[in-house]
Amino acid sequence: MGIPIHPPRFDSDLLRPFYEGLAAGELRLTADSETGQWAWYPPEMMPGRPAATLVWRRASDEGTVYSFTRVERSLLPGDHRAEVPFTVVLFEPDDAPGCRVPGLFVAGDDVSAACGMRVRLSPVQAGDHVVAGFAPIG
Amino acid sequence: MQAGRIAITGVGETPFVRARPKSLLEMTVEASLGAIADAGLKPADIDGFVVNRNSHSADEIGFALGIDRRPFSAITDTVGGTGPTGSALTLAHLAIEAGLCRHVLVPYGFQATRPGGPYGFHSREPLKADLEMPVGYFGQPSYFATMANRYAYEHGLSEEELASVSIPFRKWAELTPSAQKREPMDLAGYRKSPMISAPFRVADCCLMTDAGAAYVVSAADVARDAPHPVVAVEGLGLGTTRWPHAMMFTQAPSIFDFPGRESAAAAFAMAGVGAGDLDLAQIYDGFSISALVQAEQLGLCGEGEGGRFFHSGAAMPGGRMPVNTSGGHMSGGYLPGITLLIEGVRQLRGGRGAAQVPDARLCAVTGLGGNSHATTILARH
């Protein structure tokens, strides 16, 4: 498995808590401070409720693969030919159904990702930063 | 809006090539001059513009065309195939019916080979830059491949069925001298196509094209004086979702449920016809999965039956429902939506030579813009 190297851009600090969580081995997502409901990806404003704010909460490490793709030609800006193939999964935590977190599929070359597969958070060191990764359970 | 009140009186395109050493403005103006001449008009006859937010503005194009007056100009706020088809036609319809103008030019230019290419639009999104690009989830082939894998999980989709979407479009391109990719491709050829983002091979993706295209919209009664048979706009429908582009590929409840049913229902209701009345269809084929799903949403087959529809050969030359008869975006050339609309007009006029669908009188054209969708029903009067 290859590992794409493309650090987060951080135009703002909005997503820094997500990466601080990964570095601590936790999956942290955003929720509505008033209703407690998950709000993911973090919107700049809560739909229909401009006064609401976001809080970060820990989500379940375990969940299922909503979908996936095995990337054989990376379209990231720059030359990433040495970093393929890798598989991206869209992960749904057990306690945040419908919230999908993109991450690398962490498994041996003989294991393929599949929709509905049970996986667990397994952060991946990508150069000098840590990104989301998910490994099959069992 | 009422059916049959406006017509597409002129169409024009530049050659479709991967990289062309001409500016976006030059290609847009070249296509516009072609469309104006095709309508039997002169540039000074154009008194309305509907441009796209990703292309040049009406004042830049108008100046280049030598047009002094511009009583009506507007810009579409949808992307992809929705903007230059359904959105532009809706604005043109409103302006002509209101008496603001007589002949509306819809110009479009596209340079896939410009720096950043078709992916730059996505890389500018902060959420993608922070959450998706760091794990390599980037570029339309990956987004739509993820849709294809989810679709396969929910409905079933074999490799042969997926291949059977792109193969008929190539067959139509073989019959179309202006198509960008014309070498024959069967299942064995499809399997030799390099994998980009599984299950998508190069053959499952639209082409990279530098080109211009344009069309002229006129009141239907004025169109009777134009050089070609009248091709009227019978139905227009637009569909949208609540999801912004930064979220729709991952967070929509179903990532492949485009708002195509909504747009088709509105267009068919306006036209007073149904999918069973169509003679042919031009379906926005950014990727094989998007054409497959839109064929279902247009009503050419039932939900979950798109793979079997294409595998049956229905979309092929001589099939019961020809689709993308100039090769679509995957073999013909990729100028989002507008070239499909132009092909619909040409088929209904007749004279498409080896690619002509016999007695074509009613054609649907779809355009996908991610979180927006347009269905247009064209008819020969």
Interface residues (C-beta under 8 A of the other chain):
Chain A: P4 H6 P7 P8 R9 F10 D11 S12 L14 L15 F18 W40 Y41 P42 P47 Y66 S67 F68 T69 R70 V71 E72 R73 S74 L75 L76 P77 H80 E83 F86 V88 L90 G98 C99 R100 V101 P102 G103 L104 A114 C115 G116 A126 H129 V131 A132 G133
Chain B: G116 Y119 S123 P126 L127 A129 D130 L131 E132 M133 P134 V135 G136 Y137 F138 G139 P141 S142 A145 T146 M147 N149 R150 A152 Y153 P194 M195 I196 S197 A198 F200 R242 A246 M247 T250 Q251 P253 I255
